[in-house]
Amino acid sequence: MSRRCELTGKGPMVGNNVSHANNKTKRRFLPNLQDVTLISDTLGRSFKLRVSSAALRTVDHRGGLDEYLSKAKDAELSENALKIKKDILKAQATA
């Protein structure tokens, strides 16, 4: 399973552990990913996504999954999120 947020594209970063003696060893900074179920108001169904906690706060701030995806850049979204976004835009166009 990929350690990448499906909505923001956040992934692992690399850096160093630095000891008191200034010894440096490589380490990874992993994103805080959560398995969540988000509900689309337009489609009337839920979707299971692996999302960072920062993205989850942003989804709540923007007013839900539909509003978040409508403003999100396609380059940041996963294939699954792009499909959801396409379905939402299609449903909004017909309504």
C-alpha positions in Angstrom: 0.0 0.0 0.0 1.4 3.4 -1.0 2.2 5.9 1.7 0.7 8.8 -0.3 -2.4 10.9 0.4 -5.0 10.4 -2.3 -6.2 14.0 -2.1 -3.1 16.1 -1.7 -0.4 13.8 -3.0 1.6 14.2 0.2 4.2 11.4 0.5 7.3 10.5 2.6 10.1 13.0 2.9 13.7 12.2 3.8 16.0 13.8 6.3 18.6 13.1 8.9 18.5 12.1 12.6 21.2 14.4 14.2 22.6 13.2 17.5 24.1 15.4 20.2 27.6 14.5 18.8 26.3 15.8 15.4 26.3 12.3 13.8 23.8 12.1 11.0 21.8 9.1 9.9 19.1 8.9 7.2 15.5 8.8 8.3 12.0 9.1 6.7 9.3 11.5 7.7 6.0 9.7 6.9 2.7 11.5 6.4 -0.1 11.0 8.9 -2.4 8.9 6.8 -5.9 7.8 7.9 -8.3 5.4 6.2 -11.6 7.4 6.1 -15.0 7.1 4.5 -16.1 10.4 2.9 -19.6 11.0 1.6 -20.4 12.8 -1.6 -23.6 14.9 -1.3 -24.0 15.1 -5.1 -23.7 11.4 -5.8 -25.3 10.3 -2.5 -22.8 7.6 -1.7 -19.6 7.1 0.3 -16.0 6.5 -0.8 -13.1 4.9 1.2 -9.9 7.0 0.8 -6.5 7.0 2.4 -6.1 10.7 3.4 -3.7 12.7 5.4 -5.1 14.4 8.5 -4.2 17.9 7.0 -6.3 17.0 3.9 -9.1 15.8 6.1 -9.2 19.2 7.9 -9.2 21.0 4.5 -12.1 18.9 3.3 -14.1 19.9 6.4 -13.1 23.5 6.0 -14.2 23.7 2.4 -17.6 22.1 3.2 -17.2 18.5 2.1 -15.8 16.2 -0.5 -17.6 17.7 -3.5 -16.4 21.2 -2.8 -12.8 20.0 -2.1 -12.5 18.0 -5.3 -14.0 20.8 -7.5 -11.2 23.1 -6.4 -8.4 20.5 -6.3 -5.7 20.3 -9.0 -5.8 17.1 -11.1 -2.1 16.6 -10.7 -2.3 16.1 -7.0 -5.2 13.7 -7.0 -4.9 9.9 -7.2 -6.6 7.9 -10.0 -9.4 7.0 -7.6 -10.0 10.6 -6.6 -9.9 11.7 -10.2 -12.6 9.3 -11.1 -14.7 10.5 -8.2 -14.2 14.1 -9.3 -15.2 13.3 -12.9 -18.4 11.6 -11.6 -19.3 14.5 -9.4 -18.7 17.1 -12.2 -20.8 15.0 -14.5 -23.7 14.8 -12.0 -23.5 18.5 -11.3 -23.7 19.3 -15.0 -26.8 17.2 -15.5 -28.6 18.6 -12.4 
